[in-house]
C-alpha cells in the first residue's frame, strides 16, 4: 500500500486550514493509521508552534533545508507518536518559522521550485518505505509556487472555505483555473459556519452541501459551524487529543470518514 497524499489548501488565509490539518492528522493517527503531517506553508509556518509541547527544539532539520538538499527526508521527520500516546504513528515535518527563513524561501527562483517539487516526490517515496498510510500537507493559501508544488505532488486536496462571499468566489475560481486545469482531485470543507445558523444546521447541512457541490463541481465533505471557543483556543491546543468529545472534533471525525470513503472510491 502506498501513502495517500492529501494537501490542505484554501484560497485565502484565515479559514482554519492549519487547525483542521493538525487535528485531522491526530484523528487519523488515533484511528490506528500511520500519518505524516508536513508544514508546506513556508510563508506562514505554524506547525512548530502547534506541536511545540511535543517536540524538542532547535529542530535538527527543517523541511526548508530538505528542499535545499541539505538533509535527508528521514532527518526532516519527527516521530511524536509516543509523546501523544497515539494508536498509530505520527511523523511531523516542520517548516522553519524564523523570519530569515521565510524571506529566503520567498526569494527562491522558479528553477528552485522545479527542483523542490522533485524533492517532494522523493519525500513521498520515503514515506511509502516507512509504511505511512496518509501524508497530510498544510499548504500556503492561494496560488503560490509552493502551494502548487504541494497540490501537484498530492493525490487529493481538501480545500477549506468559509461562506464569506469573497472566499466562495475565490474558491470557485481556484477550482476551475487550478484544479480542473491540472486535472487534480479536490473536495471542499466549509468551516466557521455562522453561529446563528447552528440550530438549523442539521436541517440545512445536506441542502447547503448539495448547493455548493453544484457551484464548485466538486464534492463537499462537511460543513463545520463556527465554535467561538475554538477560535479562542491557544495554538498549542490539539482539540482532538485534549477535548476529544468537543463538537468540532466530532464534526472533523465525520469529515475523516468521508475522506477515507472518497479515497477508497477514487483509488488514490
C-alpha positions in Angstrom: 0.0 0.0 0.0 1.3 3.5 -0.9 0.7 6.6 1.2 -2.2 8.7 0.1 -1.1 12.3 -0.1 -3.7 15.0 1.0 -2.9 18.7 0.7 -5.0 21.0 2.9 -5.5 24.2 0.9 -7.5 27.4 0.8 -8.0 30.3 -1.5 -7.2 32.8 1.3 -5.8 32.8 4.8 -7.9 32.7 8.0 -10.1 29.7 7.0 -8.8 27.5 9.8 -6.6 25.4 7.5 -3.9 24.6 10.0 -6.2 23.8 12.8 -8.0 21.3 10.5 -4.8 19.9 9.1 -3.2 19.2 12.6 -6.4 17.8 14.2 -7.2 15.7 11.1 -3.8 14.2 11.3 -4.2 13.4 15.0 -7.7 11.9 14.4 -6.4 9.6 11.6 -3.4 8.5 13.8 -5.7 7.8 16.7 -7.7 5.5 14.4 -4.5 3.4 14.0 -3.3 4.8 10.7 0.4 5.8 10.2 0.3 9.5 9.3 2.8 12.1 8.2 2.0 15.8 8.7 4.0 18.3 6.7 4.2 22.1 7.0 4.5 23.3 3.5 3.2 26.8 4.3 6.7 28.3 4.1 5.3 31.9 4.1 3.5 31.5 7.4 4.6 28.2 9.0 2.8 27.4 12.3 3.1 23.6 13.0 6.2 24.2 15.0 4.1 26.2 17.4 1.1 23.8 17.3 3.4 20.9 18.3 5.8 22.8 20.5 4.9 20.9 23.6 5.7 17.6 22.0 9.0 18.3 20.2 12.5 19.3 21.2 14.0 22.5 19.8 16.0 23.6 18.0 14.9 21.3 15.2 17.7 19.2 13.6 16.4 19.6 10.0 13.6 21.8 8.7 11.7 21.0 5.5 13.2 24.2 4.0 16.6 22.5 4.4 15.4 19.2 2.9 14.1 21.1 -0.2 17.5 22.8 -0.4 19.1 19.3 -0.4 20.9 19.9 2.9 19.5 16.9 4.8 17.6 13.7 4.1 13.9 13.1 4.3 14.3 11.0 7.4 16.2 13.8 9.2 13.3 16.1 8.5 10.7 13.9 10.2 10.0 13.9 13.9 8.1 11.0 15.5 5.7 12.3 18.1 3.5 9.2 18.4 4.8 8.2 21.8 4.6 11.7 23.2 0.9 12.0 22.3 0.1 8.3 23.0 -1.4 7.6 19.6 -2.6 4.3 18.3 -0.9 4.8 15.0 2.3 6.7 14.2 2.5 10.4 13.6 5.6 11.9 11.9 5.9 15.7 11.6 7.9 17.7 9.1 8.3 21.3 10.1 8.9 24.5 8.2 11.3 27.0 9.7 9.2 29.8 11.3 12.2 32.2 11.5 11.8 35.5 9.6 15.0 35.0 7.8 14.0 31.5 6.6 10.6 32.8 5.4 12.2 35.7 3.5 14.7 33.3 2.0 12.0 30.9 0.7 10.0 33.8 -0.8 13.1 34.9 -2.8 13.6 31.4 -4.4 13.7 31.2 -8.2 11.4 29.3 -10.4 14.1 26.8 -11.2 14.5 26.1 -7.5 10.7 25.5 -7.3 11.0 22.9 -10.1 13.7 21.1 -8.1 11.6 21.4 -4.9 8.7 19.5 -6.4 11.0 16.7 -7.3 12.3 16.7 -3.7 8.7 16.5 -2.5 8.1 13.4 -4.7 11.2 11.8 -3.2 9.9 12.6 0.3 6.6 10.7 -0.6 8.7 7.7 -1.7 10.5 7.8 1.7 7.1 7.9 3.4 6.0 4.8 1.4 9.1 3.0 2.7 8.1 4.0 6.2 4.7 2.4 5.8 2.8 5.7 6.0 -0.9 5.5 5.2 -1.7 9.2 4.9 0.5 12.2 4.2 -1.2 15.5 5.1 0.3 18.7 3.9 -0.6 22.1 5.3 0.0 24.4 2.3 0.2 28.1 1.6 -3.2 29.7 0.8 -3.8 31.0 -2.7 -1.8 30.2 -5.8 1.8 30.3 -4.8 4.6 28.2 -6.3 4.9 26.3 -3.0 1.2 25.6 -2.8 1.1 24.5 -6.5 4.0 22.1 -5.8 2.1 20.6 -2.8 -1.0 20.2 -5.0 0.9 18.6 -7.9 2.5 16.1 -5.6 -0.8 15.2 -3.8 -3.4 12.6 -4.7 -6.2 14.8 -3.5 -6.7 18.2 -1.9 -9.1 19.2 0.9 -10.0 22.8 0.2 -11.1 24.8 3.2 -13.6 27.7 2.7 -15.9 29.9 4.7 -19.2 31.2 3.5 -17.8 34.6 3.0 -18.8 35.7 -0.5 -15.2 36.6 -1.5 -13.9 33.3 -0.1 -16.6 31.3 -2.0 -15.9 33.1 -5.3 -12.1 32.7 -4.9 -12.5 29.0 -4.1 -14.8 28.5 -7.1 -12.2 30.3 -9.4 -9.3 28.3 -7.9 -11.1 25.0 -8.5 -11.7 25.8 -12.2 -8.4 27.6 -13.0 -6.1 25.5 -11.0 -7.5 22.1 -10.0 -9.6 21.4 -13.1 -6.9 22.8 -15.3 -4.3 20.4 -13.8 -6.9 17.6 -13.6 -6.3 17.3 -9.8 -8.9 15.8 -7.5 -10.3 18.0 -4.8 -13.0 18.1 -2.2 -14.3 21.0 -0.2 -14.9 21.6 3.5 -16.9 24.6 4.7 -15.6 25.9 8.0 -16.7 28.5 10.5 -20.4 28.3 9.5 -22.1 31.2 11.2 -23.1 30.6 14.9 -26.7 31.9 14.5 -27.4 29.1 12.0 -26.3 26.2 14.3 -29.8 25.3 15.4 -30.8 24.9 11.7 -27.6 23.1 10.8 -29.0 19.6 10.9 -31.8 20.5 8.6 -29.8 22.6 6.1 -26.4 20.9 6.1 -27.3 18.4 3.3 -29.1 21.1 1.3 -26.2 23.5 1.7 -23.6 20.9 0.7 -25.6 19.9 -2.3 -25.9 23.5 -3.4 -22.2 24.2 -3.0 -21.4 21.0 -4.9 -23.3 22.3 -7.9 -21.4 25.6 -7.7 -18.0 24.1 -7.2 -18.3 21.0 -9.3 -16.5 19.0 -6.5 -17.8 17.0 -3.5 -18.4 18.9 -0.2 -17.3 16.6 2.6 -18.6 18.7 5.5 -20.0 21.9 7.0 -18.5 22.8 10.3 -20.0 25.5 12.5 -18.0 28.4 13.9 -17.3 27.5 17.6 -16.2 30.6 19.4 -14.1 28.6 22.0 -12.2 27.0 19.1 -11.3 30.5 17.8 -10.1 31.5 21.3 -8.0 28.3 21.8 -4.3 28.5 22.1 -2.3 27.3 19.0 -0.7 24.6 21.1 -4.1 23.0 22.0 -4.8 19.9 19.9 -8.5 19.6 20.4 -8.6 16.0 19.0 -6.4 15.0 22.0 -7.3 17.3 24.8 -11.0 17.7 24.1 -12.0 14.6 22.0 -15.7 15.0 22.7 -15.8 18.6 21.5 -18.4 19.0 18.7 -15.6 20.4 16.4 -13.7 17.2 16.8 -16.8 15.1 16.2 -17.5 17.1 13.1 -13.9 16.6 11.9 -14.1 12.8 12.6 -17.1 12.7 10.2 -15.0 14.5 7.6 -12.2 12.0 8.1 -14.6 9.1 7.5 -15.9 10.8 4.3 -12.4 11.4 3.1 -11.5 7.7 3.7 -14.6 6.6 1.7 -13.9 9.0 -1.1 -10.3 8.0 -1.3 -11.2 4.3 -1.5 -13.7 5.1 -4.3 -11.3 7.0 -6.5 -8.5 4.6 -5.7 -6.0 7.2 -4.5 
